[in-house]
Amino acid sequence: MSSLILIVDDEPQIRKFLRISLGANGYEVVEAENGTKGIEAARATRPDLLILDLGLPDMDGQDVITEVRAESDLPIIVLSVRAEEVDKVEALDRGANDYVVKPFSVGELMARVRAALRARMPRDTGDVIEAGAVQIDLARRIVTRDGDELRLSKKEWDLLAFLARHADHVLTHKRILEEVWGPAHVEDTVYLRVYVNQLRQKLEADPARPALIVTDPGVGYRLKRSAQD
């Protein structure tokens, strides 16, 4: 059964382009030209993923994220001309799963769509997350690389486990710090960077060119299940 994707964008040419591109990749599509209709469509059609523009005629797309996220955990990919860091951070903090700046390549967008849908799929491996050669057993609190168990500090484990539970999703610095270190540390981005670097030294084949814990500059980090996407 193909996945149903809701497109909320006020530009007919963009909706047509996305409809054709997504359809060619085997997805079903439903469309809405403003935020109000988009929220209604999300409730009525229960899509598997939402692709959302922020510049809508009746309301800001940021508010659409808030409304949809209050009722559903469906993946949300923002597709917007707004390239400022503040817009990306706000969208991700409100609950968007990914952010793609227009203009965009079809290949990149399809990879982001696959990653978002894959992250939502039920996995028969239970609490074991695989990211390249790394296996993260959340239930047993064990991490292995190429079959060899790694020793992590408690805080390294807490950070990795949080990234793993949201694998393939961009997580903002603020959200990670608040979850792992607590609300009093949401500004301690230098501290977070130190621990990310420590994890990369233990997990990555080449820590200088990370393929598992990747950086979205100025925004946050993402644990990639597959280096191909």
N, C-alpha and C positions, 0 to 999 in steps of 0.2 A: 504494500500500500504506500503510495507516494505521500510525502509530507505536504501539508497545506501551509502556504506562506502568505501572510497579510502584508500588503504594501500600503503605507500611508504617506502620500506625497501629493502636493498640489499641482505638480507639473505633469501634464498628460504625456509628454514625450518621454519623461523619465519612467513613468509607470509602464508605458508601452515597451520601452527598452528592457526594463526589468522583467516584465511578463514574458517577453520572447526569450530572454536569456535563461530565466529560471525554468520555463517550460522546456527548453532544449536540454536542460539537465534533469528532467524528469519530475519537476515539482509542480504542484497545483497552486494557483494564485487567486487571491481575492484582493480587491483594491478599494481604497477610500481616498477621497481628495482633500479631506480636512480632519482635524483632530477629533471632533465630535463623532463623525461617522466612523472614524477609525476605532474609537473606544467601543462604539456600538457593535462594529463588526467583530472586534476581539471577543466580546461577550457572546455574540450570536453564532459565530463560526468556530470558535475555539481552535484557532490556528496553532500549528506547531512552532511557528517563529514569526516575529514581527520585524519588518524592515521599515524604519521610521525616519522621516525628514523632520528637522527641527523648525524650519521656517514655514509654518502653516498659516493659512489666512484667518482662522478663527481663534487659535490659541497657540501658545508656544509648545513645541514638541516636548520640552522638558516636563511640562505638566501632563502630557499624555503618558510619559513614562511613569510618573507618580500614580496616575489613575489606574493604569494597567497593572502595575506592580502590586497595588493594593489588593487586587483580586486574583492575580495569576502569577505563576512562576515561569511563563513561557519566555524563551530567549528573545531578547530585543537587540537588534543591531541598528545603531543610528547611522544614517547615511546623510551627510550634511556638508554644505559649503563652509560651515563655521570650522575653522582650523585652529582656533585659539585653544590653548591649554585649559583655560578656565571653563570653556564649554564642554570639553572632553571630560574633565574631572567631575563637573556637575552631573552630566548624564550618567556616568558610571556610578557616582555616589547615589544617584536616585534609583539605580537598579538596572541600567542598561548593561548588557553583557559584552558589547563590543562597539567600536566607533570607527567608521570609515569616512574619510574626507573625499568629497567630490572635487575634481573628477577622479574616477577610480577605474581600475582594470577589472574586466569581468572575471579573469582568473583569480584575482585576489578576493573579490567578493564571494565567489563560489567556494573558495577555501574557507573563508570566515563562516559562511552558511553551514558547510559540512561540519566544521569544528563545533559550532553552537548546537547543531542538532545531535551530533555524536555525544556531546557532554550531557545531553538530557536523556539519552537512551538508557534503559535499564541494562545493567551489566551482569553477566552470569558469573563474574569473578568476585562477587560480593563486595568486600571492603578492600580489595586489592586494586590499586591504581598502577597502570604501567605507563611509563614515560621513557621511550627508547629502551636502553639497557637497564633502566632503573625500575624496581618494583617497590611500591609503598603499601605495606599491609597496615591499614588504619586500625583494625581491630587488635592486632597483636603488637602494634607499635614497632614494626621491624622494617628496615629499609635495606635492600640489597642492590648491588650493581654488578652485572654479569655474574650473578649468583653468589657474590661475596657480601656478607653482612657488613654494613657501615655503622660506625659509632657516632651518634649525634648527641649533642647536649640537649637538655630539656627544651630550651628556647628554640634551638635549631629544629627540633622535632615539631614543636608547636607551629612554627612558621611553615615548615614543609607540609604538615598535615592540612593546614588551612588552605594553602595553594592547591594541594591535591584534591581537596573536597570541591574545589571550584576550578578544576582543570579545564584548560582551553578558554577560560574567561579572564579578561583583564581586570585586575583588582587594583584600586587606587591605593596610594601610599596611606592615606587617611584611614581607609577601611581596614587595611592590614594591621596598621599600628593600633587602631582601636580594638580590634578583635584579639590580637596576640599579646599586646602590651597593656592595653587598657586606655580609657578615654583621656587620662592625664598625659599620654605620650603621643597624641596624634600629630604633633609637630616634629617628632624626633626622626626625621627622614635619614639623617646621617647614621643613626643607630641601626635603622632598617637596612641600609645599604651594606653595612659591615656584616650583618648576618646573612644577607643574600650572597655576598662574596664568599663567606665561609661555606655555605651550602654548595655553591658552584665549585669550589675547590674539591669537595668530596663527591659530587654527583656528575659533573661534566667531564666529557672526554677531553675537551680543551676549554678550561675555565676562561681563557681570554676571549673565546668566541662561543659564548653560551648558546646551546641549542635546546635546552630543557627549560630553564628558568630565564625567560626572555624579558627584556625591558621595553616598555612603551615610554619613550623619553618624556619626562616631566609629569607623567601620569601614574604609572605603577608597574606591576609585574604580572606575568602570566606563566603558568606551568603548562608546557605543551606535551600532549600525549604522544604526538608524532612529529618528527622533524620534517616530514614531507609537506605539511600544511603551513 
